[in-house]
Amino acid sequence: MSNPEFLSEGSAVKDFMKPDRVVLGVSSKRAEALMREIYAPLKATVLVTDLKSAELIKHASNSFLATKISYINAVSALCEKVGADVKLVAQGMGLDRRIGPMFLNAGIGFGGFCFPKDLEAFYWISRQKGYDFKLLKAVQEVNELQLTWIARKIEEKLWNLEGKTVAMLGLAFKPNTDDMRFAPSIEVVSALRARGVKVRAFDPVAMERAKVLPEFKGVHFAKDEYDAVKGCDALAIVTEWPRFKDLDLRRAKKLMRTAVLLDGRNVFEPEKARALGFDYAGVGRP
């Protein structure tokens, strides 16, 4: 906020006017009274702290959620090696009330502005103060590896990638936004283009923002999902927009040159996709 004396943090929920809590970092009773008055209409639990604690609460919260995502992504890698289903593993973990199901969805890694930024900031603060927070570095390394999942799977499926065409569905870092900051799609398209792959991309709202990014130079921006898959050698789900879950796989398969489906967000059931003739790969799914 404009005045560094006032730090507030509401947890990420669909309705930002209904936060789980509000953290107020203040340096005086007067500041506390003013901030309590401002946030009173939210009817949320209020925690008042000193400024340093409030800042660390923000970094620690987002870094913990990033850790949870990287943990299940690391588990998904093991699932692929042993033939387990990460969705069932995550479900079993989430039924434990101490763990809970949120942020246990395996995929191609996290992006956006908050998680990468706060993770890096928390690690930097720790190093500056003489503590090597190695766990945070491991979370970052797991995420960087996970961002290469689609490129690695495409190489497994298609071998020689030079001149092949891949359809990317989803560009924003998460559904229901046009935010491209640190979006996994940037890493995906960069890896594919570096391997000589042609890319046809579609996102319901983020394409205008993607078009101005240098990584997307030369990418064909499709008018819809079915236009994106025309003549493609593989289809990659990058962002789990609800409309992609309703994709007519039969129709898509007829439009594709090779029926390879890389489900980077586990939106389809493997058995259904394979029954329709797709060479299917999901994150951590048998």
N, C-alpha and C positions, 0 to 999 in steps of 0.2 A: 504494500500500500504506500501512498505518498509519504506518510509520516512513519518512520521506522519504529516509533514507540508502540505502534499498534500492529500486532501480528495476529491474524485470525486464521483458523483452518476449519472448514467443514468437510467431512468425509464425502467421497464421491458416491453419490446416489443419483438415480434417474431424476428425481425432483430435487434440485439443489437448494430449494427453500425448505427442505425437510432433512437437514443433516443429522447424522448420528450424534455429533457433538460439535461444540464450538470451543476452540482453544484461544484464549486471550492472553497474549504476552504483553505485560504492562510494567511500567516502572514507577507508578504512583497510584495512590488510592483514587485520585481524581480521574486518571485515565481509566481505571477499572470501572468506576461508576458510569462514565460516559459510554464505554464499550458495552457494559451490561444493558444500558438503556437502548442502544442501537440494535443489539441482537435479541432483545426480549421478545419481539414478535415471532421469532422462529420456534419458540417453545422447545428448545433443545437443551440437553445437558451442557452446562457451561463449566469449563475448567479454566481457572485463572492461574497463570504462572509468571515467572520472570521471563525476560526477553530471550535469553539463551535457551531455556527449556522449551519455549514455544517453537523456536526455530528447529531444534532437534526433534521435536515431536513430528513436525512436518516431514523432515528428511527421513526420520526413522520409520514413519508410517508407510510412505511410498516405497522405501527400500525394502521393507518387510513384504509388501505385496509383490514387488518385483522378485524377491527371493522365492516366494511361494510359486510364482509362475515358472521361474527357472528350475525349481525343484521338480515340478511335475513334468517339465520338458526333459529334464535329465532322466526321470523315471521312464518317460516314453521311449527314450533311446534304448534303455534296458529291455523294455517290453518288446521292442522290435527284434531284439536279439534272442529272447527266450520264447517268443510267440504268445505273450500275454496281451490282454486288451487294456490299454491305459484308461479307457473310459470306465471300465469296471473297477480298475484299481483306484481311480480317483473317486468313484462313487463310494467304494468301501471306506476310503480314507475320510471322505466328507461326512459320513454318518457318525463319525466320532465328533462329539460336540466340542471337544478341545481343538479340533482342526477346522471343521466346517467345510462346505463345498465351494465357497466362493474363491475365484482365482486358481482353481485346479483344473482348468481346461487346457489340455496340451495343444500346442500349435506351433507356428513358425517363429515365435518369439514376440516380445513386447516392443512397442514403439511409443509414439506420442511425445509430448513435450515434458510431462511431469516425471515419469519413471526414470528415463535415462538421465535427465538433468539432476534430479534429486539423488539418484544413486551415485553419480559422479561427484556431486557436491558433498555428500556425506562421507565418501571415501577421502576426498581432498581435505576436508576438515579434520578427519581422523589422523591423516598423515601429518598435517600441519601441527597437530598437538602431540605428535610422537607415538601414535597408536596405529599399527598396521592392521587395518580392518580387512583381513584376507578374505573373509566370507563374502564381502561385497564385490571384491575383485573376481571371485569365482562365479558369482551371480552374473556379472557382466560377461565373463568368458563363455558361460553356458549359453547366454542369449546370443552372443555373436556367432557361435556355432549353429544354433538353431535357425538363425536367419539364412543359413546356407542350405537348409533342408530341401527346398524345392529344386535348387540347382543340382544337388547331389542325387536326388531321386530321378530327375530327368536324365542324368547321365547313366544311371543304372538301367533305365527303361529303354532309352534310345541310343545309347553308346555315342556314336558320332553326331555331335550337335550342329556342326557347321551347316547353315542353310535351312535348319529345321524351324518350324513356326510353333510358338507356344501362345495360348490364350491365357491371359491373366484376368481373373474376375476379382475385383476389389483392389483399390489403391489407397484409400484412407487408412490411417493406422487402426481404426476401429469402426464399427457400423455407426450410422446416424450422425456422421460428421464429415466435413470436407477437409479436415485437418491432415496435412501431409507431413507435419514435422516429425522427423525420425521415423516415418512410416516404414514398416518392413518391406513394403513393395519397392522402395528405393533400392534396397540391398538386393532384392530378388531380380529386378530388371537389370541392375548393373552387372550381376553375375551372369545372367543369360546373354546380355549383349556382348560381354567380354568373351563368350564362347561362340560367338557368331550366330546366335539365335535371333530370329525375327520375332517380334512381340506384337500381339494384338491385345489391347487392354480395354476393359470397361469397368466403370464405377458409376453408380447412380448420381453422385453429386460432386465427386472430387476431381473429375477430369480436367476442369479448367485450371485448377491449381497445379495439377501434375504436368500439364502441357508446358509450363514455364520453367520447369526444373531441367537442368542440363542432362540428367541421367535418363530422361525420357525422350531425348532427341531421337527421331527416327522411329519412334513407336507409333503404331497405327491405333488411333482411338476409335473404338467401335461405337455404333449407335445403340446397341443393346447386347445382351448375353449371347444371343444366337449369331449375331453378326461377328462377334469376337471369335467364336469357335470355328468359323468357316475355314476349311482347308487346313486346320491346325493338326499338328502331330501330337500335341498334348494340351490338356486343360488343367490349369492350376488355380485352386481356390485360395486367395490371399487374404481377403477380408470377409468375415461371416455375415454379410448382409442377409436379412431374412428372405429376400427375393431369390437369392442364390440357392437356398435350401429347397425352394419350390421349382428349381430348374427341371425342365422336361428332359431327362437324360436320354430317352429314346430319340427325341428330335435332335439333341446335341450330337449324339453319336453319328447320325446320318450325315451331319454337316462336316464332321471331322475327317481328316485323312487317316489318322491313326487313333484308335480309341484308348488313349492313356489318360487316366484321371488322377491327378495329384491333389489330394484333399488336405490342404495345409491347415484347415480349421475343423476337420472332422465333422462336417455337416451332413455327410451321407453315410448310410449303412453299407459296409463293405460287401455283404452278401447280395444286397439289392443291385449295387453297381456292377458287381461281377456277373450276376445273373443276366444283366443286359448286355454283356459282352465287353465290359471295360477291363483293361488292365489297371487295377485300382491300387493306390497306395495312400494310406492314412497315417497320421502321426501317431506312432505307438499302437497301431492296430494290426491284428493278424490278418 
